[in-house]
Amino acid sequence: MNKVEDEELTEIKGGNTTISGPIINALVSVINVLKDAGYSLGSGIRRISENNICPLK
C-alpha cells in the first residue's frame, strides 16, 4: 500500500451520491402520507359499496 502525501489527499474525490438523512426522512414521510391516504380512500370506497355510511342527520 502506497503512502499518500497531504497534497494528494486534497485531490481525492468521493462518490457522486449526496443523499443525506433529512432527504431520506422526507421521502419516507411522503410515502407514509400516500399510504395513509390510500387506506382512507379504500375504506371510503368499501363503505360506500356496502352502504355502510354514517348518517349526517
C-alpha positions as CSV (number, residue, x, y, z in Angstrom):
1,M,0.0,0.0,0.0
2,N,1.4,3.4,-1.0
3,K,1.6,6.3,1.4
4,V,-0.5,9.3,0.3
5,E,1.0,12.7,0.9
6,D,-1.0,15.6,2.2
7,E,-1.0,17.4,-1.1
8,E,-2.5,14.3,-2.8
9,L,-5.2,14.0,-0.2
10,T,-6.9,17.3,-1.3
11,E,-7.3,15.9,-4.8
12,I,-9.2,12.7,-3.7
13,K,-12.9,12.9,-4.7
14,G,-15.7,10.7,-3.3
15,G,-18.8,9.3,-5.0
16,N,-21.5,11.3,-6.7
17,T,-24.4,10.3,-4.4
18,T,-25.2,13.0,-1.9
19,I,-28.3,11.6,-0.3
20,S,-28.4,12.7,3.3
21,G,-30.5,11.7,6.2
22,P,-33.1,14.5,6.0
23,I,-33.8,13.7,2.4
24,I,-34.4,10.1,3.2
25,N,-36.7,11.0,6.1
26,A,-38.7,13.4,3.9
27,L,-39.1,10.6,1.3
28,V,-40.3,8.2,3.9
29,S,-42.7,10.7,5.3
30,V,-44.2,11.3,1.8
31,I,-44.6,7.5,1.3
32,N,-46.3,7.2,4.7
33,V,-48.7,10.0,3.8
34,L,-49.6,8.4,0.5
35,K,-50.1,5.0,2.2
36,D,-52.4,6.5,4.8
37,A,-54.4,8.3,2.0
38,G,-54.7,5.0,0.2
39,Y,-56.1,3.3,3.3
40,S,-58.6,6.1,3.8
41,L,-59.7,6.1,0.1
42,G,-60.1,2.3,0.1
43,S,-62.1,2.4,3.3
44,G,-64.3,5.1,1.9
45,I,-64.9,3.1,-1.3
46,R,-65.6,-0.1,0.7
47,R,-68.1,1.7,3.0
48,I,-69.9,3.3,0.0
49,S,-70.2,0.0,-1.8
50,E,-71.5,-1.8,1.3
51,N,-73.9,1.1,2.0
52,N,-72.4,1.4,5.5
53,I,-72.3,5.2,5.7
54,C,-72.9,7.2,8.8
55,P,-76.0,9.4,8.6
56,L,-75.4,13.1,8.5
57,K,-78.7,13.9,10.4
